[in-house]
Amino acid sequence: MIKGLHHNAYRCRDSEETRQFYEGFLGLPLVHSLKIERTMSGRDTDGGVLHTFYQLDDGSCLAFFEAPTMPFQFKEQHDFDLHIALEVSAEALESMFAKGKAEGREVRGISDHKFIRSIYFRDPNGYVIELTAKVPGHEADMDPKKSHARDILNDWQNKKPKAAQAA
């Protein structure tokens, strides 16, 4: 039924600043832009919205909406709250880590999560961008028959701190 991800969409402060990060730094080509003055469902956009799409190698996209007249609170996201993880090769991970450092960007990592290795950047909108490379054994770690993902989730549900259960 679901074939794959077409795009995820996020708000951005400035489309050009966002393009410089996603196309200029990460290398994701800007493949589509759409100015929306009135939505297909008939809502007015109060001056217009720009919707941009940056394509990954598998054809899926990260997309952004710049809506200058519509209130939105931009804040630096905590990794646990929101991050976008993009797969790269092990060589690209090392290269992007060095590139980020050379450009003076905030970059964290390289973090060894046992099934992947990751580095982290912030985009101009405050979103955390994770670049991740699979390590040998990744497929077994992602196989629910071997990883026992459901058992771990069930155990978590039964034992998580009480404050979290009340929320």
C-alpha positions as CSV (number, residue, x, y, z in Angstrom):
1,M,0.0,0.0,0.0
2,I,2.5,2.7,1.1
3,K,5.3,2.7,-1.5
4,G,7.7,5.0,0.2
5,L,8.3,8.6,1.3
6,H,7.5,11.3,-1.2
7,H,8.4,14.2,1.0
8,N,8.5,15.6,4.6
9,A,7.6,19.2,4.9
10,Y,8.8,21.8,7.4
11,R,8.6,25.5,7.9
12,C,11.6,27.7,7.1
13,R,12.5,31.2,8.0
14,D,14.0,32.1,4.6
15,S,13.9,30.0,1.4
16,E,17.3,31.2,0.1
17,E,19.1,30.6,3.5
18,T,17.5,27.2,3.6
19,R,18.6,26.5,0.0
20,Q,22.2,27.4,0.8
21,F,22.2,24.8,3.5
22,Y,20.4,21.9,1.8
23,E,21.7,22.4,-1.7
24,G,24.9,24.3,-1.1
25,F,26.2,22.4,2.0
26,L,24.4,19.0,1.9
27,G,24.3,18.7,-1.9
28,L,20.6,18.0,-2.2
29,P,19.4,19.6,-5.5
30,L,16.5,22.0,-5.5
31,V,14.1,20.2,-7.8
32,H,10.8,22.0,-7.5
33,S,9.4,25.3,-6.2
34,L,5.8,26.3,-6.0
35,K,4.4,29.7,-5.1
36,I,1.0,29.2,-3.4
37,E,-1.3,32.2,-3.2
38,R,-4.5,30.2,-2.6
39,T,-4.5,26.5,-1.5
40,M,-6.2,23.9,-3.5
41,S,-8.8,23.7,-0.7
42,G,-9.6,27.4,-1.2
43,R,-7.7,28.9,1.7
44,D,-6.0,32.3,1.2
45,T,-2.3,32.3,2.1
46,D,-2.2,36.1,3.0
47,G,0.5,37.2,0.6
48,G,1.8,33.9,-0.6
49,V,3.8,30.9,0.5
50,L,6.8,29.4,-1.2
51,H,7.1,25.6,-1.1
52,T,10.5,24.2,-2.1
53,F,11.7,20.5,-2.6
54,Y,15.2,19.1,-2.2
55,Q,15.7,15.6,-3.6
56,L,17.5,12.7,-2.1
57,D,19.1,10.0,-4.3
58,D,16.1,7.7,-3.8
59,G,13.7,10.3,-5.3
60,S,12.1,11.3,-2.1
61,C,12.4,15.0,-0.9
62,L,12.8,17.2,2.0
63,A,10.4,20.1,1.5
64,F,10.0,23.5,3.1
65,F,7.3,26.2,3.4
66,E,8.3,29.8,3.7
67,A,5.2,31.7,5.0
68,P,6.4,35.1,6.0
69,T,3.0,36.5,7.2
70,M,1.9,33.3,9.1
71,P,3.1,33.1,12.7
72,F,5.4,30.2,13.5
73,Q,7.8,29.8,16.4
74,F,11.3,28.7,15.3
75,K,13.4,27.2,18.0
76,E,16.5,25.1,18.2
77,Q,15.1,21.5,18.4
78,H,16.4,18.9,20.8
79,D,17.5,15.7,19.0
80,F,14.8,13.8,20.9
81,D,12.1,16.3,19.9
82,L,12.8,16.5,16.2
83,H,15.6,15.5,13.9
84,I,15.9,14.5,10.3
85,A,18.2,11.5,9.7
86,L,19.7,11.1,6.2
87,E,21.6,8.0,5.1
88,V,25.1,8.5,3.6
89,S,28.1,6.2,2.9
90,A,30.8,5.8,5.6
91,E,33.1,7.8,3.4
92,A,30.6,10.6,3.0
93,L,30.1,10.7,6.7
94,E,33.8,11.3,7.3
95,S,33.9,13.8,4.5
96,M,30.9,15.8,5.7
97,F,32.2,15.8,9.3
98,A,35.5,17.4,8.0
99,K,33.6,19.8,5.7
100,G,31.4,21.0,8.6
101,K,34.4,21.5,10.8
102,A,36.3,23.3,8.0
103,E,33.3,25.7,7.5
104,G,33.1,26.4,11.2
105,R,29.7,24.8,11.5
106,E,28.4,23.3,14.7
107,V,28.9,19.6,14.2
108,R,28.6,16.8,16.8
109,G,29.8,13.3,16.5
110,I,30.9,10.9,15.1
111,S,28.6,8.9,17.4
112,D,28.7,5.1,17.3
113,H,25.1,3.8,17.9
114,K,26.3,0.2,17.2
115,F,24.0,-0.2,14.1
116,I,24.8,3.2,12.6
117,R,27.4,5.9,13.0
118,S,26.1,9.5,13.0
119,I,27.0,13.2,12.9
120,Y,24.7,16.1,13.7
121,F,24.3,19.6,12.3
122,R,21.7,22.4,12.7
123,D,20.1,23.8,9.7
124,P,19.3,27.6,9.5
125,N,15.8,26.9,10.9
126,G,17.0,25.2,14.1
127,Y,16.3,21.6,13.0
128,V,18.8,18.9,13.8
129,I,20.1,17.2,10.7
130,E,21.7,13.8,11.3
131,L,23.8,12.1,8.7
132,T,24.1,8.4,9.3
133,A,26.1,5.5,7.8
134,K,25.1,1.9,8.3
135,V,27.7,-0.4,9.9
136,P,28.1,-4.2,9.3
137,G,25.2,-6.0,11.1
138,H,22.7,-3.2,10.4
139,E,20.3,-5.5,8.6
140,A,20.2,-7.9,11.6
141,D,19.7,-5.0,14.0
142,M,16.7,-3.9,11.9
143,D,15.2,-7.4,11.6
144,P,12.4,-7.5,14.3
145,K,12.8,-11.3,14.6
146,K,16.4,-10.7,15.7
147,S,16.2,-7.3,17.4
148,H,13.2,-8.1,19.6
149,A,11.9,-4.6,19.0
150,R,8.4,-5.5,20.2
151,D,9.6,-7.1,23.4
152,I,11.7,-4.1,24.2
153,L,8.8,-1.8,23.5
154,N,6.5,-3.9,25.7
155,D,9.0,-3.9,28.5
156,W,9.4,-0.1,28.2
157,Q,5.7,0.4,28.5
158,N,5.5,-1.7,31.6
159,K,8.5,-0.1,33.4
160,K,8.7,3.5,32.2
161,P,8.8,6.2,34.9
162,K,5.4,7.1,36.3
163,A,5.6,10.8,35.4
164,A,5.8,9.8,31.7
165,Q,2.8,7.5,31.9
166,A,0.6,10.3,33.3
167,A,1.5,12.7,30.5
